[in-house]
Amino acid sequence: MKGLKKVDTHLKKKLKDPYFKELYELKKQKLKIAKKIIEYRIKYNLTQSQLAERIGITQQHLSKIENGEFSNILTLEKVLLFIGYKVKITAVPLPAKIIKRVLPPKITKLHPQIA
């Protein structure tokens, strides 16, 4: 339990950084999606290979998606449609404090939200 407390304390400290917090929230969202896919496979007693074949993708692609790697949105969309979900992408403006953290200083001087 002592080790978990250290991790929890470290995470709380890291979450004070707005940029880290955004990345952390994104990772949580990805894992939530991956969990739905894994739950579907378990519910219908399917291996990654079996589900991938039914969808028309490779097992490797499905494995990456189940690990939260969404490098190909079209493939993610195919998987989610097959299991009864859809992809919804929204562009949300970032607060200036996060933009400052992400962009190099040379560019932040030129950025309209920060200047």
Contacts in CASP RR format, 6 or more apart in sequence:
PFRMAT RR
TARGET T0000
AUTHOR 0000-0000-0000
METHOD contacts of the structure
MODEL  1
MKGLKKVDTHLKKKLKDPYFKELYELKKQKLKIAKKIIEYRIKYNLTQSQ
LAERIGITQQHLSKIENGEFSNILTLEKVLLFIGYKVKITAVPLPAKIIK
RVLPPKITKLHPQIA
14 20 0 8 1.000
14 24 0 8 1.000
15 21 0 8 1.000
15 24 0 8 1.000
17 101 0 8 1.000
18 95 0 8 1.000
18 97 0 8 1.000
18 98 0 8 1.000
18 101 0 8 1.000
19 98 0 8 1.000
19 101 0 8 1.000
19 102 0 8 1.000
22 94 0 8 1.000
22 98 0 8 1.000
27 68 0 8 1.000
30 68 0 8 1.000
30 70 0 8 1.000
31 68 0 8 1.000
33 65 0 8 1.000
33 68 0 8 1.000
33 70 0 8 1.000
33 76 0 8 1.000
33 80 0 8 1.000
34 65 0 8 1.000
34 66 0 8 1.000
34 67 0 8 1.000
34 68 0 8 1.000
36 80 0 8 1.000
36 83 0 8 1.000
36 85 0 8 1.000
37 51 0 8 1.000
37 62 0 8 1.000
37 65 0 8 1.000
37 66 0 8 1.000
37 79 0 8 1.000
37 80 0 8 1.000
37 83 0 8 1.000
38 66 0 8 1.000
40 46 0 8 1.000
40 51 0 8 1.000
40 83 0 8 1.000
41 47 0 8 1.000
41 48 0 8 1.000
41 51 0 8 1.000
46 54 0 8 1.000
48 59 0 8 1.000
48 62 0 8 1.000
48 63 0 8 1.000
48 66 0 8 1.000
49 59 0 8 1.000
51 62 0 8 1.000
51 82 0 8 1.000
52 58 0 8 1.000
52 59 0 8 1.000
52 61 0 8 1.000
52 62 0 8 1.000
54 82 0 8 1.000
55 62 0 8 1.000
55 78 0 8 1.000
55 79 0 8 1.000
55 82 0 8 1.000
56 78 0 8 1.000
57 75 0 8 1.000
57 78 0 8 1.000
57 79 0 8 1.000
61 72 0 8 1.000
61 75 0 8 1.000
62 79 0 8 1.000
64 71 0 8 1.000
65 75 0 8 1.000
65 76 0 8 1.000
65 79 0 8 1.000
70 76 0 8 1.000
73 87 0 8 1.000
73 89 0 8 1.000
76 87 0 8 1.000
77 86 0 8 1.000
77 87 0 8 1.000
80 86 0 8 1.000
80 87 0 8 1.000
93 113 0 8 1.000
94 102 0 8 1.000
96 113 0 8 1.000
96 114 0 8 1.000
99 108 0 8 1.000
99 111 0 8 1.000
99 113 0 8 1.000
99 114 0 8 1.000
100 108 0 8 1.000
100 114 0 8 1.000
103 111 0 8 1.000
108 114 0 8 1.000
109 115 0 8 1.000
END
